[in-house]
Amino acid sequence: MQTITTRSLLAAAVLAAFALPGAAQQQQQQAPQQPMSFFVTSAGPGDGANLGGLAGADAHCQSLAAAVGRGDSTWHAYLSQAGAAGAPQVHARDRIGTGPWYNARGAVIAYNVDDLHEDRNNVRKPTALNEKGEEVNGFGDQPNQHDILTGSDSRGMLIPGNAANTTCGNWTSNGAGSTMVGHHDRLGGPNASWNSVHASRGCSQEDLVGTGGAGLFYCFAID
């Protein structure tokens, strides 16, 4: 009887040893996906870099998020603003909350603001998705749409200069001026960056498209 009991206990222990990893894996797979808190706009307002200012850009982010069931959070556009005509100077990095941020498929983009602006972020073509969870066209695609409006340097700060030539008149111009853009796919040149690569040709929709863009920008949930 003792031998049978000992063997039974040993068998149970072996079964438990093999079962536990599977159970842990199953629990991990059943963990809820983190809600989306970052996306590239699937479309811009369609008037070049005239986004209606920061308020208009934020409203566009909010509308796109609401269309896919994430309107319960407050969304801000990742855009800097020059101090001009009574408007305060604003750095993009200061208006997006503290993180962490996740894309529409639950992949982490960055855990905090510092990681986002260092090479510890996960902004790449496969992860910098739009609000629908779709990849955004990049270098090599037709049409290429990897120019993302930011008006910022690589640290997420406003680029010095007048508003017309750094932020397309604080996001109110669809003609003269220019702004800094980044590449969501981080391709197309030796200094490719998700938020600061080159100045746009102009502020019109035609000019933005002409250099590989579509008037798209980044949106972050701040709560």
Accessible surface in RSA format (square Angstrom, percent):
REM  Atomic radii and reference values for relative SASA: ProtOr
REM  Chains: A
REM  Algorithm: Lee & Richards
REM  Probe-radius: 1.40
REM  Slices: 20
REM RES _ NUM      All-atoms   Total-Side   Main-Chain    Non-polar    All polar
REM                ABS   REL    ABS   REL    ABS   REL    ABS   REL    ABS   REL
RES MET A   1   182.00  94.3 143.15  94.7  38.85  92.5 122.50 104.1  59.51  78.8
RES GLN A   2   150.83  84.3 142.28 104.0   8.55  20.4  51.05 108.7  99.79  75.7
RES THR A   3    78.47  55.8  73.58  74.6   4.89  11.7  41.51  55.8  36.96  55.9
RES ILE A   4   111.45  63.4 111.07  82.7   0.38   0.9 111.16  80.0   0.29   0.8
RES THR A   5    66.37  47.2  63.28  64.2   3.09   7.4  52.15  70.1  14.22  21.5
RES THR A   6    66.19  47.1  65.74  66.6   0.46   1.1  48.76  65.5  17.43  26.4
RES ARG A   7   163.47  68.6 158.79  80.9   4.68  11.2  52.12  71.2 111.35  67.5
RES SER A   8    61.27  51.8  49.98  66.7  11.28  26.0  35.56  75.7  25.70  36.0
RES LEU A   9   120.47  67.1 115.48  82.6   4.99  12.6 115.93  81.4   4.54  12.2
RES LEU A  10   112.68  62.8 111.98  80.1   0.70   1.7 112.56  79.0   0.12   0.3
RES ALA A  11    53.38  49.1  45.69  70.5   7.69  17.5  52.52  74.0   0.86   2.3
RES ALA A  12    56.83  52.3  48.31  74.5   8.52  19.4  52.06  73.3   4.77  12.6
RES ALA A  13    60.41  55.5  46.83  72.3  13.58  30.9  54.96  77.4   5.45  14.4
RES VAL A  14    82.78  54.5  80.03  72.5   2.75   6.6  82.78  71.9   0.00   0.0
RES LEU A  15   125.86  70.1 123.83  88.6   2.03   5.1 124.01  87.1   1.86   5.0
RES ALA A  16    48.96  45.0  42.01  64.8   6.96  15.8  48.53  68.3   0.43   1.1
RES ALA A  17    62.83  57.8  45.92  70.9  16.92  38.5  53.07  74.7   9.76  25.9
RES PHE A  18   159.32  79.7 142.03  88.0  17.28  45.0 144.07  87.3  15.25  43.6
RES ALA A  19    61.30  56.4  48.04  74.1  13.26  30.2  58.58  82.5   2.72   7.2
RES LEU A  20   120.71  67.2 118.44  84.7   2.27   5.7 118.91  83.5   1.80   4.8
RES PRO A  21    85.36  62.2  72.53  66.1  12.82  46.6  80.86  66.8   4.49  27.9
RES GLY A  22    38.72  47.7   0.00   N/A  38.72  47.7  32.47  89.1   6.25  14.0
RES ALA A  23    46.67  42.9  40.82  63.0   5.85  13.3  44.09  62.1   2.58   6.8
RES ALA A  24    58.98  54.2  51.33  79.2   7.66  17.4  54.17  76.3   4.81  12.8
RES GLN A  25   104.34  58.3 101.03  73.8   3.31   7.9  25.14  53.5  79.20  60.1
RES GLN A  26   101.62  56.8 100.44  73.4   1.18   2.8  23.22  49.4  78.40  59.5
RES GLN A  27   131.30  73.4 121.54  88.8   9.76  23.2  37.14  79.1  94.16  71.4
RES GLN A  28   139.41  78.0 124.02  90.6  15.39  36.6  43.69  93.0  95.72  72.6
RES GLN A  29   133.20  74.5  98.22  71.8  34.98  83.3  44.53  94.8  88.67  67.2
RES GLN A  30   123.59  69.1  94.71  69.2  28.88  68.8  42.49  90.4  81.10  61.5
RES ALA A  31    60.40  55.5  41.42  63.9  18.98  43.2  45.73  64.4  14.67  38.9
RES PRO A  32   122.52  89.3 100.16  91.3  22.36  81.3 110.46  91.2  12.06  74.9
RES GLN A  33   113.47  63.4  82.62  60.4  30.85  73.4  40.15  85.5  73.32  55.6
RES GLN A  34    86.32  48.3  83.16  60.8   3.17   7.5  13.72  29.2  72.60  55.1
RES PRO A  35    76.89  56.0  66.17  60.3  10.72  39.0  76.22  62.9   0.67   4.1
RES MET A  36    11.74   6.1   8.18   5.4   3.57   8.5   7.31   6.2   4.44   5.9
RES SER A  37    11.99  10.1  11.99  16.0   0.00   0.0  11.21  23.9   0.79   1.1
RES PHE A  38     0.28   0.1   0.00   0.0   0.28   0.7   0.00   0.0   0.28   0.8
RES PHE A  39     0.23   0.1   0.23   0.1   0.00   0.0   0.23   0.1   0.00   0.0
RES VAL A  40     0.00   0.0   0.00   0.0   0.00   0.0   0.00   0.0   0.00   0.0
RES THR A  41     0.01   0.0   0.00   0.0   0.01   0.0   0.00   0.0   0.01   0.0
RES SER A  42    38.61  32.6  11.63  15.5  26.98  62.2   8.77  18.7  29.84  41.8
RES ALA A  43    52.89  48.6  49.76  76.8   3.12   7.1  52.89  74.5   0.00   0.0
RES GLY A  44    14.72  18.2   0.00   N/A  14.72  18.2   1.05   2.9  13.68  30.6
RES PRO A  45    62.72  45.7  25.19  23.0  37.53 136.4  31.57  26.1  31.15 193.6
RES GLY A  46    50.83  62.7   0.00   N/A  50.83  62.7  25.73  70.6  25.10  56.2
RES ASP A  47    56.10  39.3  53.56  53.3   2.54   6.0  23.79  56.0  32.31  32.2
RES GLY A  48     0.86   1.1   0.00   N/A   0.86   1.1   0.00   0.0   0.86   1.9
RES ALA A  49     0.00   0.0   0.00   0.0   0.00   0.0   0.00   0.0   0.00   0.0
RES ASN A  50    42.26  29.1  38.27  37.0   3.99   9.6   0.08   0.2  42.17  40.8
RES LEU A  51     7.24   4.0   0.00   0.0   7.24  18.2   2.04   1.4   5.20  14.0
RES GLY A  52    48.93  60.3   0.00   N/A  48.93  60.3  32.66  89.6  16.27  36.4
RES GLY A  53    12.40  15.3   0.00   N/A  12.40  15.3  12.40  34.0   0.00   0.0
RES LEU A  54    19.72  11.0  17.06  12.2   2.67   6.7  17.06  12.0   2.67   7.2
RES ALA A  55    80.06  73.6  65.47 101.0  14.59  33.2  71.73 101.0   8.33  22.1
RES GLY A  56    23.31  28.7   0.00   N/A  23.31  28.7  17.91  49.1   5.40  12.1
RES ALA A  57     0.00   0.0   0.00   0.0   0.00   0.0   0.00   0.0   0.00   0.0
RES ASP A  58    22.60  15.8  21.73  21.6   0.87   2.1  13.20  31.1   9.40   9.4
RES ALA A  59    59.61  54.8  49.36  76.2  10.25  23.3  55.57  78.3   4.05  10.7
RES HIS A  60    36.26  19.8  31.67  22.0   4.59  11.7  22.45  23.1  13.82  16.1
RES CYS A  61     0.00   0.0   0.00   0.0   0.00   0.0   0.00   0.0   0.00   0.0
RES GLN A  62    55.18  30.9  55.17  40.3   0.01   0.0  39.49  84.0  15.70  11.9
RES SER A  63    70.35  59.4  59.63  79.6  10.71  24.7  30.32  64.6  40.02  56.1
RES LEU A  64    27.96  15.6  27.78  19.9   0.17   0.4  27.96  19.6   0.00   0.0
RES ALA A  65     0.00   0.0   0.00   0.0   0.00   0.0   0.00   0.0   0.00   0.0
RES ALA A  66    56.33  51.8  38.21  59.0  18.12  41.2  39.13  55.1  17.20  45.6
RES ALA A  67    85.81  78.9  42.67  65.9  43.14  98.1  55.54  78.2  30.27  80.2
RES VAL A  68    60.17  39.6  28.38  25.7  31.79  76.6  37.95  33.0  22.22  60.3
RES GLY A  69    63.38  78.2   0.00   N/A  63.38  78.2  36.16  99.2  27.22  61.0
RES ARG A  70    34.43  14.5  34.43  17.6   0.00   0.0  22.18  30.3  12.25   7.4
RES GLY A  71    33.08  40.8   0.00   N/A  33.08  40.8  11.23  30.8  21.84  48.9
RES ASP A  72   123.99  86.9  77.88  77.5  46.10 109.0  52.04 122.5  71.95  71.8
RES SER A  73    12.48  10.5   9.52  12.7   2.96   6.8   1.92   4.1  10.56  14.8
RES THR A  74    57.25  40.7  56.21  57.0   1.04   2.5  29.64  39.8  27.61  41.7
RES TRP A  75     2.11   0.8   0.00   0.0   2.11   5.0   0.00   0.0   2.11   3.4
RES HIS A  76    42.58  23.3  42.58  29.6   0.00   0.0  26.11  26.9  16.47  19.2
RES ALA A  77     0.00   0.0   0.00   0.0   0.00   0.0   0.00   0.0   0.00   0.0
RES TYR A  78     0.00   0.0   0.00   0.0   0.00   0.0   0.00   0.0   0.00   0.0
RES LEU A  79     0.00   0.0   0.00   0.0   0.00   0.0   0.00   0.0   0.00   0.0
RES SER A  80     0.00   0.0   0.00   0.0   0.00   0.0   0.00   0.0   0.00   0.0
RES GLN A  81    18.29  10.2  18.29  13.4   0.00   0.0   0.00   0.0  18.29  13.9
RES ALA A  82     4.52   4.2   4.52   7.0   0.00   0.0   4.52   6.4   0.00   0.0
RES GLY A  83    49.38  60.9   0.00   N/A  49.38  60.9  16.62  45.6  32.77  73.4
RES ALA A  84    40.28  37.0  28.96  44.7  11.33  25.8  38.35  54.0   1.93   5.1
RES ALA A  85   116.90 107.5  58.82  90.8  58.09 132.1  79.85 112.5  37.05  98.1
RES GLY A  86    84.91 104.7   0.00   N/A  84.91 104.7  44.63 122.5  40.28  90.2
RES ALA A  87    31.55  29.0  20.50  31.6  11.06  25.1  25.28  35.6   6.28  16.6
RES PRO A  88    92.53  67.4  81.55  74.3  10.98  39.9  92.50  76.4   0.03   0.2
RES GLN A  89   108.46  60.6  81.78  59.8  26.68  63.5  17.96  38.2  90.50  68.6
RES VAL A  90    31.22  20.5  27.68  25.1   3.54   8.5  31.22  27.1   0.00   0.0
RES HIS A  91    35.26  19.3  33.64  23.4   1.62   4.2  21.36  22.0  13.91  16.2
RES ALA A  92     0.00   0.0   0.00   0.0   0.00   0.0   0.00   0.0   0.00   0.0
RES ARG A  93    50.34  21.1  47.13  24.0   3.21   7.6   4.85   6.6  45.49  27.6
RES ASP A  94   102.70  71.9  66.70  66.4  36.00  85.1  28.96  68.2  73.73  73.5
RES ARG A  95    32.57  13.7  25.74  13.1   6.84  16.3  15.26  20.9  17.31  10.5
RES ILE A  96     0.00   0.0   0.00   0.0   0.00   0.0   0.00   0.0   0.00   0.0
RES GLY A  97    27.13  33.5   0.00   N/A  27.13  33.5  17.34  47.6   9.79  21.9
RES THR A  98   110.53  78.6 102.22 103.6   8.31  19.8  76.49 102.7  34.04  51.5
RES GLY A  99    25.77  31.8   0.00   N/A  25.77  31.8   2.71   7.4  23.06  51.6
RES PRO A 100    62.85  45.8  52.22  47.6  10.64  38.7  52.22  43.1  10.64  66.1
RES TRP A 101     1.69   0.7   1.69   0.8   0.00   0.0   0.66   0.4   1.03   1.7
RES TYR A 102    34.12  15.9  34.12  19.4   0.00   0.0  17.62  13.2  16.50  20.3
RES ASN A 103     2.08   1.4   2.08   2.0   0.00   0.0   0.15   0.4   1.93   1.9
RES ALA A 104    27.61  25.4   8.44  13.0  19.17  43.6   8.93  12.6  18.68  49.5
RES ARG A 105   143.40  60.2 122.37  62.4  21.03  50.1  53.16  72.7  90.23  54.7
RES GLY A 106    20.20  24.9   0.00   N/A  20.20  24.9   2.83   7.8  17.37  38.9
RES ALA A 107    37.86  34.8  28.04  43.3   9.83  22.4  37.50  52.8   0.36   1.0
RES VAL A 108    41.58  27.4  37.78  34.2   3.80   9.2  37.78  32.8   3.80  10.3
RES ILE A 109     1.05   0.6   0.00   0.0   1.05   2.5   0.08   0.1   0.96   2.6
RES ALA A 110     2.33   2.1   0.00   0.0   2.33   5.3   2.33   3.3   0.00   0.0
RES TYR A 111   132.90  62.0 125.43  71.4   7.47  19.4  89.18  67.0  43.72  53.9
RES ASN A 112    60.71  41.9  60.71  58.7   0.00   0.0  23.45  56.4  37.27  36.0
RES VAL A 113    27.71  18.2  27.09  24.5   0.62   1.5  27.09  23.5   0.62   1.7
RES ASP A 114    87.24  61.1  84.39  84.0   2.85   6.7  19.46  45.8  67.78  67.6
RES ASP A 115    21.74  15.2  21.74  21.6   0.00   0.0   0.10   0.2  21.64  21.6
RES LEU A 116     0.00   0.0   0.00   0.0   0.00   0.0   0.00   0.0   0.00   0.0
RES HIS A 117    21.95  12.0   4.08   2.8  17.87  45.7   6.55   6.7  15.40  17.9
RES GLU A 118    94.32  54.2  86.15  65.2   8.17  19.4  16.10  31.1  78.22  63.9
RES ASP A 119   113.41  79.4  84.86  84.5  28.55  67.5  38.60  90.9  74.81  74.6
RES ARG A 120   144.97  60.9 116.45  59.4  28.52  67.9  68.63  93.8  76.34  46.3
RES ASN A 121    11.84   8.2   2.14   2.1   9.70  23.4   0.19   0.5  11.65  11.3
RES ASN A 122    48.14  33.2  47.49  45.9   0.65   1.6  13.79  33.2  34.35  33.2
RES VAL A 123     0.00   0.0   0.00   0.0   0.00   0.0   0.00   0.0   0.00   0.0
RES ARG A 124    88.67  37.2  88.67  45.2   0.00   0.0  32.39  44.3  56.29  34.1
RES LYS A 125    50.94  24.9  50.06  30.7   0.88   2.1  25.79  23.2  25.16  26.8
RES PRO A 126    81.64  59.5  74.98  68.3   6.66  24.2  75.01  61.9   6.63  41.2
RES THR A 127    20.73  14.7  20.73  21.0   0.00   0.0  20.73  27.8   0.00   0.0
RES ALA A 128     0.00   0.0   0.00   0.0   0.00   0.0   0.00   0.0   0.00   0.0
RES LEU A 129     0.44   0.2   0.18   0.1   0.26   0.6   0.18   0.1   0.26   0.7
RES ASN A 130     8.65   6.0   8.58   8.3   0.06   0.1   0.00   0.0   8.65   8.4
RES GLU A 131     6.98   4.0   2.63   2.0   4.35  10.4   0.53   1.0   6.45   5.3
RES LYS A 132   126.32  61.6  94.26  57.8  32.06  76.3  49.63  44.7  76.69  81.7
RES GLY A 133    11.78  14.5   0.00   N/A  11.78  14.5   5.93  16.3   5.85  13.1
RES GLU A 134    88.08  50.6  84.84  64.2   3.24   7.7  34.77  67.3  53.31  43.5
RES GLU A 135    88.04  50.5  65.50  49.6  22.54  53.7  23.68  45.8  64.35  52.5
RES VAL A 136     8.72   5.7   4.73   4.3   4.00   9.6   8.72   7.6   0.00   0.0
RES ASN A 137    46.61  32.1  43.48  42.0   3.13   7.5   2.11   5.1  44.50  43.0
RES GLY A 138     0.00   0.0   0.00   N/A   0.00   0.0   0.00   0.0   0.00   0.0
RES PHE A 139   121.46  60.8 107.05  66.3  14.40  37.5 107.05  64.9  14.40  41.2
RES GLY A 140    67.49  83.2   0.00   N/A  67.49  83.2  35.91  98.5  31.58  70.7
RES ASP A 141    41.32  28.9  36.85  36.7   4.46  10.6   9.62  22.6  31.70  31.6
RES GLN A 142   164.11  91.8 135.37  98.9  28.74  68.4  60.18 128.1 103.94  78.8
RES PRO A 143    76.57  55.8  74.30  67.7   2.26   8.2  76.14  62.9   0.42   2.6
RES ASN A 144    37.20  25.7  29.16  28.2   8.04  19.4  15.50  37.3  21.70  21.0
RES GLN A 145    49.44  27.6  49.44  36.1   0.00   0.0   0.82   1.7  48.62  36.9
RES HIS A 146     7.53   4.1   7.53   5.2   0.00   0.0   0.86   0.9   6.66   7.8
RES ASP A 147     5.27   3.7   4.29   4.3   0.98   2.3   3.92   9.2   1.35   1.3
RES ILE A 148     0.00   0.0   0.00   0.0   0.00   0.0   0.00   0.0   0.00   0.0
RES LEU A 149     1.66   0.9   1.66   1.2   0.00   0.0   1.66   1.2   0.00   0.0
RES THR A 150     0.00   0.0   0.00   0.0   0.00   0.0   0.00   0.0   0.00   0.0
RES GLY A 151     0.00   0.0   0.00   N/A   0.00   0.0   0.00   0.0   0.00   0.0
RES SER A 152     0.00   0.0   0.00   0.0   0.00   0.0   0.00   0.0   0.00   0.0
RES ASP A 153    29.80  20.9  29.80  29.7   0.00   0.0  21.73  51.1   8.08   8.1
RES SER A 154    63.23  53.4  58.64  78.3   4.60  10.6  29.93  63.7  33.30  46.7
RES ARG A 155   140.09  58.8 140.09  71.4   0.00   0.0  56.18  76.8  83.91  50.9
RES GLY A 156     0.00   0.0   0.00   N/A   0.00   0.0   0.00   0.0   0.00   0.0
RES MET A 157    54.50  28.2  54.50  36.1   0.00   0.0  47.40  40.3   7.10   9.4
RES LEU A 158    18.04  10.0   8.99   6.4   9.05  22.8   8.99   6.3   9.05  24.4
RES ILE A 159    38.12  21.7  38.12  28.4   0.00   0.0  38.12  27.4   0.00   0.0
RES PRO A 160   120.64  87.9  98.54  89.8  22.10  80.3 107.09  88.4  13.54  84.2
RES GLY A 161    55.45  68.4   0.00   N/A  55.45  68.4  32.48  89.1  22.98  51.5
RES ASN A 162    89.75  61.9  76.70  74.1  13.06  31.4  44.81 107.9  44.94  43.4
RES ALA A 163    14.31  13.2  10.77  16.6   3.53   8.0  10.77  15.2   3.53   9.4
RES ALA A 164    49.11  45.2  46.27  71.4   2.84   6.5  46.83  66.0   2.28   6.0
RES ASN A 165    84.78  58.5  71.31  68.9  13.47  32.4  19.93  48.0  64.85  62.7
RES THR A 166     7.40   5.3   5.41   5.5   1.99   4.7   7.33   9.8   0.08   0.1
RES THR A 167     0.00   0.0   0.00   0.0   0.00   0.0   0.00   0.0   0.00   0.0
RES CYS A 168     0.00   0.0   0.00   0.0   0.00   0.0   0.00   0.0   0.00   0.0
RES GLY A 169    22.13  27.3   0.00   N/A  22.13  27.3  16.78  46.0   5.35  12.0
RES ASN A 170    16.62  11.5  15.83  15.3   0.79   1.9  10.88  26.2   5.73   5.5
RES TRP A 171     0.00   0.0   0.00   0.0   0.00   0.0   0.00   0.0   0.00   0.0
RES THR A 172    81.88  58.2  63.50  64.4  18.38  43.8  46.39  62.3  35.49  53.6
RES SER A 173    25.65  21.7  19.74  26.3   5.91  13.6  19.73  42.0   5.93   8.3
RES ASN A 174    72.75  50.2  63.09  61.0   9.65  23.2   3.26   7.8  69.49  67.2
RES GLY A 175    33.39  41.2   0.00   N/A  33.39  41.2  29.55  81.1   3.84   8.6
RES ALA A 176    90.50  83.2  68.21 105.3  22.29  50.7  78.75 110.9  11.75  31.1
RES GLY A 177    21.92  27.0   0.00   N/A  21.92  27.0   6.75  18.5  15.17  34.0
RES SER A 178    19.09  16.1  19.09  25.5   0.00   0.0   8.78  18.7  10.31  14.4
RES THR A 179     0.43   0.3   0.00   0.0   0.43   1.0   0.43   0.6   0.00   0.0
RES MET A 180    37.74  19.5  35.71  23.6   2.03   4.8  35.76  30.4   1.98   2.6
RES VAL A 181     0.94   0.6   0.94   0.9   0.00   0.0   0.94   0.8   0.00   0.0
RES GLY A 182     0.00   0.0   0.00   N/A   0.00   0.0   0.00   0.0   0.00   0.0
RES HIS A 183     5.68   3.1   5.68   3.9   0.00   0.0   5.68   5.9   0.00   0.0
RES HIS A 184     0.00   0.0   0.00   0.0   0.00   0.0   0.00   0.0   0.00   0.0
RES ASP A 185     6.81   4.8   0.08   0.1   6.73  15.9   0.00   0.0   6.81   6.8
RES ARG A 186    56.25  23.6  42.71  21.8  13.54  32.2   9.45  12.9  46.79  28.4
RES LEU A 187    92.51  51.5  90.96  65.1   1.55   3.9  92.51  65.0   0.00   0.0
RES GLY A 188    44.31  54.6   0.00   N/A  44.31  54.6   8.64  23.7  35.67  79.9
RES GLY A 189    39.77  49.0   0.00   N/A  39.77  49.0  21.90  60.1  17.86  40.0
RES PRO A 190   140.54 102.4  97.34  88.7  43.20 157.0 111.04  91.7  29.50 183.4
RES ASN A 191   119.80  82.6 106.14 102.6  13.65  32.9  33.46  80.5  86.33  83.4
RES ALA A 192    22.50  20.7   3.27   5.0  19.23  43.7   3.27   4.6  19.23  50.9
RES SER A 193    19.33  16.3  18.80  25.1   0.52   1.2  14.99  31.9   4.34   6.1
RES TRP A 194     7.02   2.8   7.02   3.4   0.00   0.0   3.70   2.0   3.32   5.4
RES ASN A 195     0.55   0.4   0.55   0.5   0.00   0.0   0.00   0.0   0.55   0.5
RES SER A 196    21.74  18.4  10.80  14.4  10.94  25.2   1.18   2.5  20.56  28.8
RES VAL A 197    39.69  26.1  13.02  11.8  26.67  64.3  14.33  12.4  25.36  68.8
RES HIS A 198    60.24  32.9  55.19  38.4   5.04  12.9  49.71  51.2  10.53  12.2
RES ALA A 199    58.21  53.5  41.68  64.3  16.54  37.6  41.68  58.7  16.54  43.8
RES SER A 200     7.26   6.1   0.59   0.8   6.67  15.4   0.63   1.4   6.63   9.3
RES ARG A 201   152.29  63.9 117.00  59.6  35.29  84.0  53.50  73.1  98.79  59.9
RES GLY A 202     3.67   4.5   0.00   N/A   3.67   4.5   3.67  10.1   0.00   0.0
RES CYS A 203     0.00   0.0   0.00   0.0   0.00   0.0   0.00   0.0   0.00   0.0
RES SER A 204    27.03  22.8  26.92  35.9   0.11   0.3  23.05  49.1   3.98   5.6
RES GLN A 205    58.88  32.9  55.64  40.7   3.25   7.7  37.82  80.5  21.07  16.0
RES GLU A 206   143.32  82.3 132.54 100.3  10.78  25.7  52.73 102.0  90.59  74.0
RES ASP A 207    36.65  25.7  36.65  36.5   0.00   0.0   0.09   0.2  36.56  36.5
RES LEU A 208     5.11   2.8   4.45   3.2   0.65   1.6   4.95   3.5   0.16   0.4
RES VAL A 209    77.90  51.3  68.71  62.2   9.20  22.2  68.71  59.7   9.20  24.9
RES GLY A 210    40.12  49.5   0.00   N/A  40.12  49.5  18.47  50.7  21.65  48.5
RES THR A 211    42.14  30.0  21.16  21.5  20.98  50.0  29.18  39.2  12.96  19.6
RES GLY A 212    10.22  12.6   0.00   N/A  10.22  12.6   8.58  23.6   1.64   3.7
RES GLY A 213     2.38   2.9   0.00   N/A   2.38   2.9   0.69   1.9   1.70   3.8
RES ALA A 214    14.64  13.5  11.86  18.3   2.78   6.3  11.86  16.7   2.78   7.4
RES GLY A 215     1.84   2.3   0.00   N/A   1.84   2.3   0.87   2.4   0.97   2.2
RES LEU A 216     4.23   2.4   4.23   3.0   0.00   0.0   4.23   3.0   0.00   0.0
RES PHE A 217     0.00   0.0   0.00   0.0   0.00   0.0   0.00   0.0   0.00   0.0
RES TYR A 218     0.00   0.0   0.00   0.0   0.00   0.0   0.00   0.0   0.00   0.0
RES CYS A 219     0.00   0.0   0.00   0.0   0.00   0.0   0.00   0.0   0.00   0.0
RES PHE A 220     0.00   0.0   0.00   0.0   0.00   0.0   0.00   0.0   0.00   0.0
RES ALA A 221     6.50   6.0   0.24   0.4   6.26  14.2   0.24   0.3   6.26  16.6
RES ILE A 222    60.39  34.4  37.00  27.6  23.39  56.4  39.11  28.2  21.28  57.8
RES ASP A 223   115.18  80.7  61.58  61.3  53.61 126.8  75.35 177.3  39.84  39.7
END  Absolute sums over single chains surface
CHAIN  1 A    10781.5       8337.3       2444.2       6264.5       4517.0
END  Absolute sums over all chains
TOTAL         10781.5       8337.3       2444.2       6264.5       4517.0
